[in-house]
Amino acid sequence: MSSVTTATATTAVPPSKKPSTLTLDRVWLYAILLLFAFLFLMPIYVMVINSIKPLDEIRAGNLVALPLAPTLEPWVQAWSQAQIGVQATGLKPYFLNSFLMVIPAVLISTALGALNGYVLTQFKIKGGTLIFGLVLFSVFIPFQIVLIPMAKLLGELGMAGTVKGLILVHTIYGIGFGTLFFRNFYAAFPQELVKSARMDGAGFFVLFWRLMLPASLPIVVVNIIWQFTNIWNDFLFGASFSDYSSYPLTVALNNLVSSSTGVKEYNVHFAGAFIAALPTLIVYIVSGKYFVRGLMAGSVKG
Amino acid sequence: MAALTIQNVSKQFGATKVLHQISLDLADGEFLVLVGPSGCGKSTLMNIVAGLEEPSTGQVTLGARDITYLPPDERDVAMVFQSYALYPNMTVAQNIAFPLEMRKVPKADRVAAVKKVSGMLQIDHLLDRKPRALSGGQRQRVAIGRALARSPSLFLFDEPLSNLDAKLRVDMRAELKKLHMRTGVTTIYVTHDQVEAMTLGTRIAVLKDGLIQQLATPMELYERPSNLFVAEFIGSPSINTADATVDASGTVVLNGVSTGVTIDTAHAGKPVIFGIRPEDLIVVDDGAIDATVTLLEPTGAESYILVDTAFGEFTLRMPGPGDFNLGDRMKLSFAPSKVHVFDKATQLRLNT
């Protein structure tokens, strides 16, 4: 014991100072981050602020100023009273249309993408690489090219101008991306697990349902966010293949903004635009962390 | 439980031949170890037996059935993988019951099987946990439990211990051996670890480049390796080798000195390789080999002493710490019966 204490006494070293956490580098870092945060948040601020202003205050000219007499009237207008179609229904029915379109399209294309990815990675299929290449092709085809053939096809199927038709179009387009995501994710799936399950007697669908799918949450989330955002925000297909009864929200919003007679009600437009953006925002906020994680998983080991 | 026969099995991937006409016979209850360096084809052979790959030619029979082209789940074969391959989304109990569930075994029987197996492997306190909450050794037990639960006719182990730390590996090795003695299920065990091979196998097949180099009991493999590769692969530290010649009478001559070993005079004048195991070298005053100590490797129970000789570095195995210092000079000898002689060209064993 005594030798230990003398040793510490003789070798006592003055403690070094803990470095300050606030260095010049840090200050710069925060300044730049704050600047970008400001740039990204500014448009949202402008939208929210102006959507709760009476129209006179907007006309007065200052877009950035806080409202003097805040009101929810523009939101009510945009949601349920604005003239968009034949009747003054607001965005409400089109909001519903968009959901009726986006939910089945996302679910079906995710399911088919997952199944494709599973088959392409876990089974030795003749020409599998070629098939995957062709599926990938659909990811790169510009929307405009398929407009006329698709219009013809929807006409033949009797789905022109219906929500069902839009579901079909978006599902077909979604399969390409879904297959890409799931194939890359499943390519990194441990082979031994699949072998083990096959020896244990799991068949094609049991293996998929009981083993692959439960392990695919990150990539399922990525795919859902991706498809949801794309389909929700789509304007071209919506404008081309729907009519007054089946407009998705994006097309309705366009009609609201561009075709109002008389005065331009900017506050209502801001509110409408925000309503249209809300679902994608919520999807990102709720599942954003899975999105990043899933993208990493797919990209690193793809 | 059943006997396994592998007949003339070969496997080709494109132009590369991975297995060349492999034939093996396993008696009921036997524990065969397939050992060899990576890329020797041992895992491919196991996959063919498991049904995960098809052989290019040949036949595999288990019991009275030809299983060559049966799907893996109809073979009555269970396998334990190196990565354990536990289903991450299922609990331990669900993992063990999964193969039974797939075979539509009634629930009550499944529960009973899980109980029996988990008791045997001492994992009954882990049944409700997910695999990610288990240690490596526990995962290994669960994987073995899952294989045991369906009472297969044949067990396959694919390097099951190589992901465990050294201490646990030795413990699990002993447990696997006990388990085999208790259940008596015919087993094939793949490893690249020669110690595992020696301790576990009733017989060992040494594979290299898709060919069986030797198929024998562990002791026969150690004492009478049929070629230089087997001699060098089995045993740690490795066998000592040196170039030697054969004189007209068939005596093997090492560095101008007769070794006392005679082989067929047909080999007279040909270059051969002389081999001796580290424990068969003895230090004597009148030994024929001059040696200088260059390195000491004490392991506790025994020591390995590396010495320089006129024909290269040799290793000696001594009990205890070994009473030597670096630079010590000594004379070495050996009993002729302990010498292994291999043809330098064909690498085959020449002495009996």
Interface residues (C-beta under 8 A of the other chain):
Chain A: P190 E192 L193 K195 S196 A197 R198 M199 D200 G201 A202 V206 R210 L211 P214 A215
Chain B: A50 G51 L52 P71 P72 D73 V77 A78 M79 F81 Q82 S83 A85 Y87 P88 N89 F98 P99 M102 R103 R146
